[in-house]
Amino acid sequence: MAKNNFNVVIMHGKDEEYKKVQAQVKKLNFNPIVIKDNFSGDFLLKKVRKTVWKQAHCALIVMTPDDQSIDKAYRARQNVVFELGYCIAAFDTLPNKYWYNAVIIIKEESVEGFSDIHGIETFNYSKKLSKSDLTRLSVVLNKTYAKASEYYEEL
């Protein structure tokens, strides 16, 4: 089971914190996939669909305070919220509730949360991802890899 076959798609907004996540995924010898870095000429939704359904074994959703609502609350970019839902739906089609481990939310603490995503692996961080945050991410990703290895033959 080669770790470098474990494809981790990273969904993110405008903030550059996703680059720390990407570096940590590489440090663990997993294969990070950042859709915007892979130019193909395809329509974005087609790229998301192809990546999530055909390549990804896990999705990291980095929710940063990129937008403000009318009441001045910070929220994640709407594309990130959409991609979160898309990933949940895609991984939910897998048997044995694998998706509980496959979608992980990394949320800056000022971003408003959702009431309907309880049960999904989520951790909050303050302002910028710290070394201890990235260590926590490593623990979660290694557990997810172990669970994925039970499901995917190529791992």
C-alpha positions in Angstrom: 0.0 0.0 0.0 1.9 3.0 -1.3 1.1 6.2 0.4 1.9 8.2 -2.7 -1.2 6.6 -4.3 -3.4 8.2 -1.7 -4.9 11.2 -3.6 -6.1 14.0 -1.3 -8.0 16.8 -3.1 -7.8 20.2 -1.4 -10.7 22.6 -1.8 -10.1 26.2 -0.7 -11.1 29.8 -1.1 -8.9 32.9 -1.6 -6.7 32.6 1.5 -3.2 31.0 1.0 -3.5 28.8 4.1 -4.3 25.9 1.8 -0.6 25.9 0.7 0.4 24.8 4.3 -2.2 22.0 4.0 -0.8 21.0 0.6 2.8 21.0 2.0 1.7 18.8 5.0 0.0 16.3 2.7 3.2 16.1 0.7 5.3 15.7 3.9 3.1 12.6 4.7 4.0 11.2 1.2 0.4 11.5 0.1 -0.5 13.0 -3.3 -2.2 16.4 -2.9 -4.4 17.6 -5.7 -5.3 21.3 -5.9 -7.7 21.7 -8.8 -6.7 25.2 -9.8 -3.1 24.1 -10.1 -4.0 21.5 -12.8 -4.9 23.4 -16.0 -6.8 21.2 -18.4 -9.0 23.7 -20.2 -12.1 22.0 -18.8 -15.1 23.8 -17.2 -14.4 24.0 -13.5 -17.3 21.8 -12.4 -16.1 19.1 -14.8 -12.7 19.3 -13.3 -14.2 19.0 -9.8 -16.4 16.1 -10.9 -13.5 14.2 -12.6 -11.1 14.8 -9.7 -13.5 13.8 -6.9 -15.1 10.8 -8.6 -12.1 9.4 -10.4 -9.0 10.3 -8.5 -9.7 11.4 -4.9 -9.5 9.1 -1.9 -10.0 12.0 0.5 -11.1 15.6 0.5 -9.8 18.4 2.7 -12.0 21.5 2.7 -10.2 24.6 3.9 -12.8 27.1 5.1 -11.3 30.6 5.5 -13.0 34.0 6.2 -13.1 35.2 2.6 -16.5 36.8 2.4 -18.8 38.7 4.7 -22.6 38.3 4.9 -25.0 41.3 5.3 -24.8 41.0 9.1 -20.9 41.2 8.8 -20.4 37.5 9.8 -17.4 35.9 8.0 -18.1 32.9 5.8 -16.2 30.6 3.5 -16.4 31.3 -0.3 -19.6 29.9 -1.7 -17.7 27.7 -4.1 -16.0 26.1 -1.1 -19.4 25.4 0.5 -20.6 23.9 -2.8 -17.5 21.8 -3.1 -17.9 20.5 0.5 -21.5 19.4 -0.3 -20.3 17.8 -3.6 -17.6 15.9 -1.8 -20.0 14.7 0.9 -22.4 13.5 -1.8 -19.7 11.7 -3.8 -18.1 9.9 -0.9 -21.5 9.1 0.6 -22.1 6.7 -2.3 -19.3 4.5 -1.0 -20.3 1.5 1.2 -19.6 1.0 4.9 -19.9 4.7 5.7 -16.3 5.3 4.4 -17.2 8.9 3.7 -17.3 9.8 7.4 -13.5 9.6 7.2 -13.0 10.9 3.6 -14.2 14.5 4.0 -12.3 16.6 6.5 -13.1 20.3 7.2 -10.3 22.6 8.3 -12.1 25.8 9.4 -10.7 29.1 10.6 -12.5 29.9 13.8 -14.1 33.1 12.7 -15.9 31.4 9.8 -19.6 30.8 10.5 -20.4 27.1 10.9 -23.2 24.9 9.7 -25.7 23.0 11.8 -26.1 20.2 9.2 -22.5 18.9 9.0 -22.1 17.5 12.4 -20.3 14.1 12.4 -17.8 15.2 9.7 -14.2 15.4 10.9 -13.7 19.1 11.6 -11.2 21.1 13.3 -10.9 24.8 13.9 -7.8 26.9 13.9 -7.0 30.4 14.9 -6.0 33.0 12.2 -3.2 30.9 10.7 -2.5 27.2 10.7 0.1 26.4 13.4 2.6 23.5 13.6 0.3 21.9 16.2 -2.7 22.3 13.8 -0.7 20.6 11.0 0.3 17.8 13.4 -3.4 17.3 14.2 -4.1 17.2 10.5 -1.4 14.5 10.1 -3.0 12.3 12.7 -6.4 12.6 11.0 -5.0 12.0 7.5 -3.1 8.9 8.7 -6.3 7.5 10.2 -8.2 8.3 7.0 -5.4 6.6 4.9 -5.7 3.5 7.1 -9.5 3.4 6.6 -9.1 4.0 2.8 -6.7 1.1 2.6 -9.5 -1.2 3.7 -11.7 0.1 0.9 -9.5 0.9 -2.1 -7.5 -2.0 -3.7 -4.8 0.3 -5.2 -3.6 1.6 -1.9 
